[in-house]
Structure formats: C-alpha cells, structure tokens
Amino acid sequence: MTPQLTDKYMVTIAERLTSAYVRIIKAAKNAQRNSNEITLLAVSKTKPCEDIITAYEHGQRQFGESYVQEAVDKIAQLQPYSDIIWHFIGPIQSNKSALVATNFDWVQSVDRIKIAKRLNSQRPDNKPPLNILIQVNISNEEAKSGCHLDEIDELADYISQCEYLTLRGLMAIPAKSDKLETQTQYFKQLQTCFDKLKTQYPHIDTLSMGMSGDVEAAISAGSTMVRIGTDIFGTRT
Ligand SMILES: *Cc1c(COP(=O)(O)O)cnc(C)c1O
C-alpha cells in the first residue's frame, strides 16, 4: 500500500521556490554565467491567490498569468501587494487586449502587429509604457502562437515606434522534448535572433525562455528569464 501523503511529506511552495532558485544558480554556474542576470518568473495560472501570497511572502515579486479573465480577477484581489510585477504570457484575443493593456506590466506574447497596435492605443497614459516581448514560434509548430522568424524585424520595428510600448526582447515556447540537445538547439536559435535584434535595438535586455522542463538548456543558451509554474506551485489540473 502506498503511504498516505501527510503534511510531514508535503513540499511547500516556499521550499519549491528555493529549489527553483538553486536550480537557476546551478545552471548559471554550469553555463559560466552570473545568476543575477536571470529573473525567475513564477507562473501562477490556475493557482489561487493564496499560493501567490505565499510565494510573495518568500520574496517572489514577478508573476506570470495566461488566462485574461482569471488574471484580472486575481490582480484586483491582490491590489494591496502593489509591488507585484504582472506578466501576461498567454495567447491574446483582440477582444481581450484592453484588459491586458490595462492590468499588466509586461506582455510576453505579442506575435502580430494588430495586437501591438491595440495594446498601444489601449494602454492608459497614466501608466508607464507596457513592456513587450515578441513571441517567436521557434520550432514552427502549426498550432502554436508566436510569429515566424522572418516576421520578427517588422514587428520589432512597429513596436519600437509605439509611444505606449517598450520593446524588451523575445519569448518562445519550443516544442516539448526530453532531450537536452534538442531543447538547446531551439534555444540557441532564439539566442541568435535576440543577439541580432540587439544590434538594432541596444536597449533590449530580456530573452524569456525555459520552463520547468528545460531550464538548464535555456540558461545555457543565454536565457535572462525563466518561466516556472509546475515546479513552484505543483501540477495543474
Ligand atoms: C504555463 C506556462 C509556463 C510554465 O510552465 P511549467 O511547465 O508549469 O513550468 C511557462 N510559460 C508559458 C508561456 C506558459 O503558458
């Protein structure tokens, strides 16, 4: 018989958060990088506000959400935690762009001009410009969001001219693979795009790649932001 899971054996969010940091530090060391260059984004989608507060109380400040309505409700409830930095990382439908423009600090999933245009016109002008990452469909999956590699330049050019948007870099979710080699290959491709973009926009500073399953490969390829959900908050149902 399997033993009952009791509190004694439950790993807390605080412990998992610490493990996530340890993992980043180790991966950075292996890649001969400074771990201070890498931000941990805690992906709290589908998880209750209590879990976010627990992570907050253990020092976490940057959180990622994927579903607009769920996120907007949570952001409203968590208003007292005014130094939380909210990142939108999910697909954006046109009819939800105003909610995204109003409630978030970052949007990592901009993959077409139409959405950039809407976010720019809908960003309240009493707020700082919205930080934008261009999402790239690096492994060219049919069903995935993200622009194609050859669309990055046009989109970057558009965003850089938007008064209420600040281009900060690139984001990708490559096809799932258990092989470190395959993961690294995709991440290196994105790193090349990022380096190229940076020659034209020297202020860009964020390469968002790496999730619970591929943090090491992402960090070895220059990731500056890893987005971790499951390893911090547990599996999602
Ligand atoms: C859900 C999600 C994550 C977190 O994935 P985990 O495997 O749970 O760490 C990261 N990035 C994006 C864009 C996501 O939608």
The ligand as a Tripos MOL2 file, in Angstrom:
@<TRIPOS>MOLECULE
LIG
   15    15     1     0     0
SMALL
NO_CHARGES

@<TRIPOS>ATOM
      1 C1          2.2720   27.5250  -18.2560 C.3       1 LIG1
      2 C2          3.4020   28.2610  -18.8580 C.ar      1 LIG1
      3 C3          4.6780   28.2010  -18.2810 C.ar      1 LIG1
      4 C4          5.0250   27.3680  -17.0810 C.3       1 LIG1
      5 O1          5.1210   26.0240  -17.4390 O.3       1 LIG1
      6 P1          5.5820   24.9110  -16.3750 P.3       1 LIG1
      7 O2          5.9130   23.7470  -17.2380 O.co2     1 LIG1
      8 O3          4.4160   24.6680  -15.4850 O.co2     1 LIG1
      9 O4          6.7530   25.4220  -15.6440 O.co2     1 LIG1
     10 C5          5.6880   28.9550  -18.8820 C.ar      1 LIG1
     11 N1          5.4510   29.7260  -19.9600 N.ar      1 LIG1
     12 C6          4.2430   29.8120  -20.5290 C.ar      1 LIG1
     13 C7          4.0530   30.6880  -21.7090 C.3       1 LIG1
     14 C8          3.1770   29.0770  -20.0040 C.ar      1 LIG1
     15 O5          1.9820   29.1610  -20.5950 O.3       1 LIG1
@<TRIPOS>BOND
     1     1     2 1
     2     2     3 ar
     3     2    14 ar
     4     3     4 1
     5     3    10 ar
     6     4     5 1
     7     5     6 1
     8     6     7 2
     9     6     8 1
    10     6     9 1
    11    10    11 ar
    12    11    12 ar
    13    12    13 1
    14    12    14 ar
    15    14    15 1
@<TRIPOS>SUBSTRUCTURE
     1 LIG1         1 GROUP 0 **** ****
